[in-house]
């Protein structure tokens, strides 16, 4: 049964007149219902200073659709709202439903899934419209200059095609140094262009006694092993010369235990840097998740906040200026930054990072790492969005995971379960409701990262199912983030194993069909505003099929994802022109009696059609 008849609202232009209003503005919000749905009235409920207030809406019929419009006063910096639908029953009684960001409910629910409008500047267009390509520098590419660099004492030099040590607690895991550097990235920007990305995001470039560099020894220079400051400036210049953007990666939550601040603080209790960390009287200190090599930064201290996140001379500010000109930051462990037991200054830190970035760049983008519930952290004036593991990665994994896959989900004692399409769509709805439309649209759709298994391993090596996952990544609300190597079918059972080197010398092993899928979907997303800025209505869901419509005033598209062979179904939409198919076949959808039939599939596939209004 089609789901398109259900009442619908989201934060897209068809439903909200201004997604980034100023405080005190009035925004028109609209609900769409079917003319066959006997809705008598819809009330817009919002809150003034946490007190519920109801506003009427007016109905306008357009063919088989009724639009209900209400005026929403933006009274608070983050304005929550929902809709109360009233239907008359044959016995003279009436029934009521709430329409919230998580969907329709026939009982009273908390405000946590309400729609919301934020009276803060939205994420920059280049971020929301872009495609992000993540590079783990040590494993991406070596330049010719890398060969002459000495191996530091902490490292174990590895050959480029050597296997990554990752099993158990292998002490070699953080020490294996493959020698990738920043000039190597610069030399391979043509490949990133071939993939279709236009935002280059690297994991940290600061020196650290590990190959991942999340245990920084300083924030004042780029690791000489990566080519130093000059190589970073060259990479930034080359990226910007293409009209692209570059994002840095900063650990605001901790430093390494060899960081210059920490060494000074540990050596002398009277040192001014002592307050930068959480030291106890016995010399012990707070650290990230029990790892003594990662001492936690005390953002309740004004001096460290000034040094790290506040103002143009802070760490955040320094790298946003010439000659590096980083366009924004991905903030590592953003969920824990500024939080320890009864201390919570996380929002203050997020605001400071964003304010510093806005002071130095006209349109910066700031993304916070958060691998579970970022509710409340992304709808204000801090992080623009999150790495959306909970709202995107885990539901996609649970729908497409091969039960026999050895892939390990970080943060869980067991693999993600395999679930059917209905449960997965319910998950998407729940997270879009709690995060809010704008934060969802500004967050990263991730199939895998340097911290997780590779999507190709999750799906049991099935290239066709991998391509279905890519289709979801590029067509659901959010910004695609590709971990380098996914596009050619690299595998990995966990984050460490996923940090395999790019096989530049073994291109015959690349999955070219999947690389083409990434490139084609990137082009499709770039040329169709519905896929970047359109609304989302679920159209049809069963165990093995998820279909949805992305709607925009300029045009709309129908998307159908199949994880396995599945039967035909029909939808009440206009004629549809086929734009993309992940596998051979696929064609236009003929229109008859107000409906189209989506044909059966003999296996996993992903298709996109452009809908006509005829």
Beta strands, then each sheet from edge to edge (+ up, - down):
strand 1: 26-34
strand 2: 39-48
strand 3: 51-56
strand 4: 58-62
strand 5: 65-73
strand 6: 78-88
strand 7: 94-100
strand 8: 103-105
strand 9: 115-118
strand 10: 132-135
strand 11: 156-157
strand 12: 176-177
strand 13: 199-202
strand 14: 245-251
strand 15: 328-332
strand 16: 339-340
strand 17: 343-344
strand 18: 365-368
strand 19: 385-386
strand 20: 444-446
strand 21: 479-483
strand 22: 535-542
strand 23: 545-551
strand 24: 556-562
strand 25: 569-571
strand 26: 576-581
strand 27: 591-592
strand 28: 595-598
strand 29: 605-611
sheet 1: 1+ 5- 4+
sheet 2: 3+ 2- 6+ 7- 8+
sheet 3: 3+ 2- 6+ 9-
sheet 4: 19+ 18+ 15+ 14+ 13+ 10+ 21+ 20+
sheet 5: 11+ 12+
sheet 6: 16+ 17-
sheet 7: 22+ 23- 24+ 29- 26+
sheet 8: 25+ 28- 27+
end
